[in-house]
């Protein structure tokens, strides 16, 4: 019904209106009106006094009760128009607030009757409130998460019967779920590397609950340690890395495996705490000795811990510890590391750390040591003679070079001699090279093309990937002019 519209008495209208309440009144059910926003609102509680704030109304649990709101089929009076009304639902768990405007043909003294029940038949959970004079009314002490059917009717008092009561209007509203209180009285039992907890459930729970527990710490990575769903308000034991701050969040939820459909999730309770640990002893007297391509590392053993521990030795190639050479988990206070000649220096970091399964100890402080491998620079070989020998082959003329050099006075016999020959002084074109063992004092190279100029040099080189044996400098460059005439192809070029 639009505001201001008048209603013509019609015996059949009541039946039609009662059968289709949802469609007729759906546009007026959307607006939520806070019960605290109206000064003249009254909250009704069963068995309370019928006299409240100077206003008299009556309560009843009898659906068959009659009164001035009763309308008979042979009543030919003009009826009061229906009220425009709005019902607040889903905002409170135990009450529903109704607000309406008087009929457009209302008289100065009006009364209203509001009925509520858990069914359209108005039987289960029935309550009726008559002789209401205000236009805002709150019904309290309702069930949570329950749909209610409401019926509103306007009528005149006994002293005035000029207008018949209005046609009853029907609307539906559902109370909200019960918002659970936070869990309370949280008690933490903290030990090295673990904790336990217990708490009290929310005091306003309607049924069985479960608890969503979230644990995080202040570690820079992997700080979410897990989420647990618990049926009981306790954590028997939670093993965690020691020496960190933790945040425990607990939220109460209705147990989905139970019949609890009345409660809603609680706000989380968050508790911060620190889990200590026993710090292991720092290893002492870290020492390093070197042999051929191997480093022997040793230190004094630490005192025994109550839990299993190990030594963590980390070797880096740079002082910033960005380039790792190796990581060693050891049960004894020593280690031999081979293949070290590929780098000239190393940085060693040593700690005592908890072994797998040890959740109560903390790593020790780190002891560090820098070690630089001794190096050997090979002396430059000295060429003592160089002769050219033509190849006696008319089909493939050429020249061989026979070279001799002195054995260096310093060396370890692990080097080789490298001889390079090229067409230019930069040794970029026509390049060829050869290597001789450390005990060699001469070599033969070629063949070289006839009638050309070549350049030759040599030096001592260490084993590949051995940075401790440094190549010698280059010998003086020898100029070679081969015998004969250049080939016709070379002359044309």
C-alpha positions in Angstrom: 0.0 0.0 0.0 1.4 3.4 -0.9 1.5 6.1 1.7 -1.7 8.2 1.6 -3.7 5.5 -0.2 -7.1 4.7 1.3 -8.6 1.3 1.6 -12.2 0.4 0.8 -13.8 -2.2 3.1 -13.7 -5.6 1.4 -14.4 -8.8 3.2 -12.2 -10.8 0.8 -9.2 -8.4 1.2 -8.2 -9.8 4.5 -7.8 -13.3 3.1 -5.8 -12.2 0.1 -3.5 -10.0 2.2 -2.8 -12.8 4.7 -1.8 -15.3 2.0 0.7 -13.0 0.2 2.4 -11.0 3.0 6.0 -11.4 1.7 5.3 -10.0 -1.8 3.2 -7.1 -0.5 5.6 -6.0 2.1 9.1 -6.9 0.8 9.9 -3.3 -0.2 9.5 -2.2 3.4 11.7 -4.9 5.0 15.1 -3.7 3.7 15.8 -0.7 5.8 17.7 -1.6 9.1 16.8 0.7 11.9 19.0 0.7 15.0 16.9 0.3 18.2 19.0 2.9 20.0 18.1 5.7 17.5 14.6 6.2 18.8 14.1 7.8 22.2 10.6 6.4 22.6 11.6 2.8 21.9 10.7 0.2 24.5 12.2 -3.3 24.9 9.6 -5.8 25.9 10.5 -8.8 28.0 7.9 -11.5 28.9 6.5 -11.4 32.4 7.7 -7.8 32.8 5.4 -5.1 34.1 2.7 -3.8 31.8 3.4 -0.3 33.0 6.7 1.1 31.6 7.8 4.7 31.1 4.3 5.9 31.8 2.8 4.0 28.9 0.4 1.1 29.4 0.3 -1.9 27.2 -0.8 -5.5 27.7 1.0 -8.7 27.0 -0.5 -12.1 26.2 0.5 -15.6 25.1 -3.0 -16.5 23.9 -3.4 -16.4 20.1 -7.2 -16.5 20.5 -7.5 -13.4 22.7 -10.1 -10.9 21.5 -10.3 -7.1 22.0 -11.0 -3.9 20.2 -8.7 -5.1 17.4 -11.1 -7.9 16.6 -13.0 -7.6 13.3 -16.2 -9.5 12.5 -17.3 -10.3 9.0 -20.6 -8.4 9.4 -18.8 -5.2 10.5 -19.6 -2.5 7.9 -17.6 0.3 9.4 -14.8 1.9 7.4 -11.5 0.3 8.4 -8.4 2.1 9.4 -5.8 2.1 6.7 -2.8 -0.1 7.1 0.4 1.3 8.5 3.7 1.8 6.6 6.2 -0.2 8.7 9.7 -1.4 8.7 11.2 -4.4 10.6 14.8 -4.6 11.7 16.3 -8.1 11.4 19.7 -9.7 11.4 21.3 -7.0 13.5 20.6 -8.3 17.0 20.7 -11.9 18.3 17.8 -11.6 20.8 15.6 -8.8 19.8 13.7 -7.4 16.8 12.7 -3.7 16.5 9.6 -2.6 14.5 8.9 1.0 13.4 5.7 2.2 11.7 3.7 5.3 10.8 0.1 5.8 11.8 -2.6 5.1 9.2 -3.4 8.0 6.9 -6.9 8.1 8.4 -5.7 7.8 12.0 -7.5 9.7 14.8 -5.7 11.5 17.6 -5.8 8.6 20.0 -4.5 5.4 18.3 -3.6 1.9 19.6 -1.6 -0.8 18.0 -1.3 -4.5 18.5 2.0 -6.4 17.6 2.1 -10.2 17.5 5.2 -12.4 17.0 5.6 -16.1 16.6 8.0 -18.7 15.1 5.5 -19.7 12.5 2.9 -18.2 10.2 0.3 -20.0 12.1 1.2 -17.8 15.1 1.3 -20.7 17.6 4.9 -21.6 18.5 6.7 -19.0 20.6 3.6 -16.8 20.4 3.6 -13.3 22.1 1.2 -10.4 21.7 1.5 -6.8 22.8 -1.7 -4.7 22.8 -2.6 -1.1 23.5 0.8 0.2 22.3 0.6 3.9 21.7 4.2 4.5 20.4 5.2 3.8 16.8 8.6 2.1 17.7 8.7 -1.1 19.6 11.4 -3.6 20.4 10.6 -7.2 21.3 13.4 -8.8 23.4 14.3 -12.2 24.8 14.0 -13.9 21.4 15.9 -17.0 20.2 19.1 -16.4 18.2 19.3 -17.2 14.5 15.6 -17.8 14.3 13.0 -16.6 11.8 10.0 -14.9 13.2 6.6 -13.9 11.8 5.3 -10.5 12.9 1.7 -9.1 12.6 0.7 -5.5 13.2 -2.8 -4.0 13.5 -4.0 -0.5 14.3 -7.3 0.1 16.2 -9.2 2.6 18.2 -10.0 2.5 21.9 -13.2 1.2 23.5 -14.5 4.8 23.8 -14.4 5.4 20.0 -15.8 2.8 17.5 -16.1 5.1 14.5 -13.5 3.1 12.5 -12.9 -0.6 12.4 -9.4 -2.0 13.0 -7.0 -2.1 10.2 -6.3 -5.3 8.2 -3.4 -7.2 10.0 -0.1 -6.8 8.2 2.5 -9.6 8.2 6.3 -9.4 7.9 9.2 -11.7 8.5 12.5 -11.1 10.3 15.4 -13.3 11.5 17.4 -12.7 14.6 21.2 -12.7 14.2 23.5 -15.3 15.4 25.0 -14.9 18.9 28.3 -13.2 18.6 30.6 -15.2 20.9 32.7 -13.4 23.4 36.5 -13.8 23.2 38.1 -16.7 25.0 39.4 -15.6 28.4 41.9 -16.5 31.1 44.6 -17.6 28.6 47.4 -19.3 30.5 50.8 -20.1 28.8 53.3 -22.7 30.0 56.6 -21.9 28.3 59.8 -23.9 28.3 62.9 -24.0 26.1 61.7 -24.6 22.6 58.1 -25.3 23.3 54.9 -24.1 25.0 51.5 -25.2 26.1 48.3 -23.2 26.6 44.8 -23.4 28.0 41.9 -21.0 28.2 38.3 -20.6 29.2 35.6 -20.8 26.5 33.3 -17.8 25.8 30.8 -17.4 28.6 27.9 -16.8 26.2 28.2 -20.0 24.1 24.9 -21.6 23.0 26.4 -25.0 22.2 29.6 -26.9 21.3 32.6 -24.9 20.1 35.9 -25.5 18.4 38.9 -23.2 18.4 40.9 -21.8 15.4 44.5 -21.3 16.6 47.1 -19.4 14.4 50.8 -19.2 15.4 53.4 -16.8 13.9 56.9 -15.6 14.9 59.1 -12.7 14.0 61.4 -14.7 11.8 62.0 -12.9 8.4 60.9 -16.0 6.4 58.5 -18.9 7.0 57.0 -17.1 10.0 53.6 -18.8 9.8 54.0 -21.9 11.9 50.6 -23.4 11.2 46.9 -23.2 11.9 45.2 -25.8 14.1 41.5 -26.6 14.7 41.0 -27.8 18.3 37.9 -29.3 19.9 39.1 -28.6 23.4 40.3 -25.2 24.8 43.9 -26.3 25.2 47.2 -26.8 23.4 49.0 -29.8 25.1 52.4 -29.0 23.5 53.6 -27.0 20.6 57.3 -27.4 19.7 58.8 -24.2 18.1 62.2 -22.8 17.3 63.6 -21.1 20.5 64.9 -17.6 20.8 62.0 -15.9 19.0 58.9 -13.8 19.7 55.6 -15.5 18.9 52.0 -14.3 18.3 49.3 -16.7 19.3 45.8 -16.0 17.9 42.7 -17.9 19.2 39.2 -17.6 17.8 36.2 -19.5 19.1 33.8 -20.9 16.4 30.6 -23.0 16.5 31.5 -26.6 16.1 30.3 -27.6 12.6 30.0 -31.2 13.7 27.4 -30.3 16.4 23.9 -28.9 16.3 25.2 -25.4 17.3 23.6 -23.1 14.7 23.1 -20.2 17.1 26.6 -18.9 17.7 28.8 -16.7 15.5 32.6 -16.6 15.4 34.3 -14.7 18.2 36.8 -11.9 17.8 40.4 -13.3 18.0 42.4 -13.1 21.2 46.0 -12.3 20.3 48.9 -13.0 22.8 52.5 -12.2 22.2 55.2 -14.1 24.1 58.9 -15.2 23.9 60.1 -18.8 23.8 63.6 -19.1 25.3 66.4 -21.6 24.5 69.6 -22.9 25.9 72.5 -21.3 24.0 75.2 -23.8 23.1 78.9 -23.1 24.0 81.0 -21.4 21.3 83.8 -23.5 19.9 87.4 -22.3 20.8 90.9 -22.5 19.2 89.8 -22.7 15.6 93.0 -23.7 13.6 93.7 -24.3 10.0 96.8 -26.1 8.5 97.4 -26.6 4.8 98.9 -29.5 2.8 98.9 -30.1 -0.9 95.4 -29.0 -2.2 93.9 -29.7 1.2 93.1 -27.7 4.4 92.8 -29.4 7.8 90.5 -27.5 10.2 90.2 -28.3 13.9 89.0 -26.8 17.2 88.4 -27.7 20.8 85.2 -29.7 21.5 82.5 -28.0 23.6 81.0 -29.3 26.8 78.2 -31.8 26.3 74.7 -30.5 25.9 71.6 -32.2 27.4 70.4 -32.5 23.8 72.0 -33.6 20.5 74.1 -31.0 18.8 76.6 -30.7 15.9 79.2 -28.4 14.5 78.3 -26.2 11.5 81.3 -25.2 9.5 80.6 -22.8 6.6 83.4 -21.8 4.1 83.1 -18.7 2.0 85.2 -17.3 -0.8 84.6 -13.7 0.1 84.6 -11.6 3.2 80.9 -10.5 2.6 79.9 -14.2 2.7 78.0 -14.1 -0.5 79.9 -16.8 -2.4 79.9 -20.2 -0.6 82.5 -22.9 -1.0 80.9 -25.5 1.2 78.8 -26.2 4.3 79.7 -29.1 6.6 77.6 -30.6 9.5 80.0 -32.4 11.7 79.9 -34.6 14.8 83.6 -34.3 15.5 85.7 -31.1 16.0 87.7 -31.4 12.8 87.4 -31.6 9.1 89.7 -32.0 6.0 88.7 -30.1 3.0 90.3 -31.0 -0.4 90.3 -29.2 -3.7 91.2 -25.9 -2.2 93.9 -24.8 -4.6 91.2 -23.5 -7.0 90.9 -20.3 -4.8 93.5 -18.2 -3.2 91.8 -17.5 0.1 88.9 -18.6 2.4 86.7 -17.3 5.2 85.7 -19.9 7.8 82.6 -19.6 10.1 82.1 -22.1 12.9 79.1 -22.7 15.3 77.7 -25.2 17.6 74.1 -25.8 16.5 71.2 -28.0 17.6 71.0 -31.3 15.8 67.8 -32.6 14.2 65.2 -33.2 17.0 66.8 -30.8 19.4 64.2 -28.1 20.0 65.5 -26.6 23.2 69.0 -25.4 22.3 70.0 -22.2 20.5 73.1 -21.9 18.1 76.2 -20.7 19.7 78.0 -17.5 18.7 80.0 -17.7 15.5 83.8 -17.9 15.5 85.4 -16.8 12.3 88.9 -17.2 10.7 90.5 -16.0 7.5 93.0 -18.2 5.7 95.1 -17.4 2.6 96.8 -20.2 0.8 100.6 -19.9 0.1 101.4 -19.3 -3.5 104.3 -20.0 -5.9 105.2 -17.8 -8.9 107.1 -19.7 -11.5 110.3 -18.1 -12.9 110.4 -17.1 -16.6 112.2 -19.7 -18.7 115.3 -18.5 -20.6 115.7 -19.6 -24.3 119.3 -20.7 -24.9 119.1 -21.5 -28.6 116.8 -21.5 -31.6 117.6 -23.1 -35.0 115.7 -23.4 -38.2 115.7 -26.6 -40.2 114.1 -26.9 -43.7 111.8 -29.8 -44.4 113.2 -31.9 -47.3 109.9 -32.4 -49.1 109.5 -30.5 -52.5 105.7 -31.2 -52.4 105.3 -29.5 -48.9 108.2 -27.1 -48.3 108.5 -25.6 -44.8 110.6 -25.0 -41.8 110.9 -26.6 -38.4 112.1 -24.7 -35.3 114.3 -26.4 -32.8 114.2 -24.6 -29.4 116.2 -25.1 -26.2 115.9 -23.4 -22.8 117.3 -23.5 -19.3 115.6 -25.3 -16.5 114.4 -22.7 -13.9 116.2 -22.8 -10.6 112.9 -22.5 -8.7 109.9 -24.7 -9.3 108.0 -27.7 -8.0 107.9 -29.8 -11.1 104.1 -29.3 -11.6 104.4 -26.7 -14.2 104.5 -26.9 -18.0 106.2 -24.8 -20.7 104.0 -23.1 -23.1 105.4 -22.0 -26.5 103.4 -19.7 -28.7 104.0 -18.7 -32.3 102.1 -16.1 -34.3 102.3 -13.9 -37.5 102.2 -10.7 -35.5 103.7 -9.2 -32.3 100.3 -9.2 -30.6 100.0 -13.0 -31.2 96.6 -12.7 -32.7 96.9 -14.1 -36.3 98.4 -17.3 -37.5 98.5 -18.4 -33.8 99.7 -21.8 -32.7 100.8 -23.1 -29.3 102.4 -26.1 -27.7 103.1 -27.3 -24.2 106.0 -29.3 -22.8 106.3 -31.2 -19.5 108.3 -29.7 -16.6 111.3 -32.0 -17.2 111.6 -31.0 -20.9 114.5 -28.7 -21.9 113.8 -28.6 -25.7 111.1 -28.8 -28.3 110.5 -28.9 -32.1 107.7 -26.8 -33.6 106.3 -26.3 -37.1 106.2 -26.7 -39.9 106.2 -23.0 -40.8 105.4 -21.7 -44.2 108.4 -20.7 -46.3 109.4 -17.1 -46.8 107.4 -15.6 -43.9 108.2 -13.8 -40.6 107.0 -15.3 -37.3 107.3 -14.4 -33.7 107.9 -16.8 -30.8 107.6 -16.6 -27.0 107.3 -19.0 -24.1 106.6 -19.1 -20.3 106.0 -21.5 -17.4 102.3 -22.2 -16.5 100.8 -23.9 -13.5 98.2 -26.6 -13.4 94.7 -25.6 -14.6 92.3 -24.3 -11.8 95.2 -24.0 -9.4 95.4 -20.4 -8.2 98.4 -21.1 -5.8 100.8 -21.7 -8.7 101.1 -18.4 -10.7 102.2 -18.4 -14.3 105.6 -16.9 -15.1 106.1 -13.8 -17.2 106.7 -14.2 -21.0 110.2 -14.7 -22.3 111.7 -12.2 -24.7 110.1 -12.5 -28.2 112.1 -14.2 -30.9 111.7 -13.1 -34.5 111.8 -15.9 -37.1 112.2 -15.5 -40.9 111.7 -18.9 -42.6 113.7 -20.0 -45.6 112.4 -20.0 -49.2 109.9 -18.0 -51.2 106.3 -17.4 -50.2 103.8 -19.6 -52.0 102.1 -18.1 -55.1 98.9 -17.8 -53.3 100.5 -15.7 -50.6 102.3 -13.5 -53.2 99.0 -12.8 -54.9 97.4 -11.9 -51.5 
